[in-house]
Amino acid sequence: MQSIYLKFYLSEKHHHRGKLLSEWLLEQGRAQGVPGGSVFRAIAGFGRHGHLHEETFFELGGELPMQVEFVLTADAAEHLLKTLREEKLQLPFVRYAVESGLT
C-alpha cells in the first residue's frame, strides 16, 4: 500500500497547549484516525541554529532532539499538517512516499 512517512523534529522541552509537544502531536494523530505514531529521543543532534545538543552527564534537561513520526495516507498527512499550520506551529518536517503493509 502506498503511504506517506511524516516525521517532525523538535526538542523534548517543547510544549503546546500545556502538554509536551510530542504528546500533543500523538494525540492529534490519534484523534484524526492515524493508525499509529511514535516518538524517538536522539542521543545527539543539531538544528538550523547549529547548536549541538547531546546526551552527557552535564546536559541540561529538555534540550535533547526528538522525532515524532507517522505512516499514514496522503490525505491524513495533509490534514495533520493543516492542523499544525492552524495552531501556528512551525516545526521542521520531512515527508516522503513509502510502501507499507504487513508481512
C-alpha positions in Angstrom: 0.0 0.0 0.0 1.3 3.5 -0.8 1.6 5.6 2.3 3.3 8.8 3.5 6.1 8.9 6.0 5.8 12.1 8.0 8.4 13.0 10.6 8.6 16.1 12.8 11.7 17.4 14.6 11.5 19.0 18.0 13.2 19.1 21.3 12.0 17.4 24.5 11.4 20.8 26.1 8.8 22.0 23.5 5.3 22.4 24.9 2.0 23.3 23.2 -1.3 23.9 24.9 0.1 22.9 28.3 1.4 19.5 27.1 4.7 18.2 25.8 4.6 18.8 22.1 5.5 15.2 21.3 2.5 14.0 23.3 0.2 16.7 21.7 1.3 15.5 18.2 0.5 11.9 19.0 -2.9 12.9 20.4 -3.7 14.9 17.2 -2.7 11.9 15.1 -4.9 9.5 17.1 -7.8 12.0 17.1 -7.6 12.3 13.3 -7.6 8.5 12.8 -4.0 8.0 12.0 -3.2 4.2 12.5 -0.1 4.8 14.6 2.7 7.2 15.6 6.0 7.0 17.5 8.3 9.3 19.4 12.1 8.8 19.5 14.6 10.7 21.5 18.0 11.2 20.0 21.3 11.0 21.9 22.7 13.9 19.9 21.8 16.4 17.2 21.8 19.9 15.9 19.3 22.1 14.1 19.1 25.1 12.0 21.0 27.2 14.5 23.9 24.8 14.6 24.0 24.3 18.4 24.9 20.7 19.2 22.7 19.0 21.8 24.0 15.7 23.1 23.3 13.3 26.0 26.1 13.8 28.5 26.2 14.0 32.3 26.1 17.8 32.1 23.4 18.1 29.5 20.6 20.4 30.7 17.2 18.6 30.8 14.8 19.2 28.0 17.4 20.0 25.3 17.7 16.7 23.5 16.3 16.3 20.0 13.2 14.3 19.4 11.4 12.9 16.4 7.7 12.2 16.1 6.8 10.1 13.1 3.7 8.7 11.4 3.0 6.4 8.5 -0.4 7.5 7.1 -2.4 8.2 3.9 -1.6 11.3 1.8 -4.9 12.9 2.8 -4.3 12.2 6.5 -0.8 13.8 6.2 -2.3 16.9 4.6 -4.9 17.1 7.4 -2.3 16.8 10.1 -0.1 19.4 8.5 -3.1 21.7 8.1 -3.8 21.3 11.9 -0.2 22.3 12.7 -0.5 25.4 10.4 -3.7 26.4 12.1 -2.1 26.1 15.5 0.7 28.3 14.3 3.3 25.6 15.0 6.5 25.9 12.9 8.1 22.5 13.1 10.7 21.2 10.7 9.4 18.0 9.0 10.1 15.5 6.2 7.5 13.8 4.1 8.0 11.2 1.5 6.2 8.3 -0.1 6.7 4.8 1.2 5.3 1.4 0.8 3.7 0.0 4.0 1.9 -3.1 4.9 2.0 -6.3 7.0 4.3 -9.3 6.3 
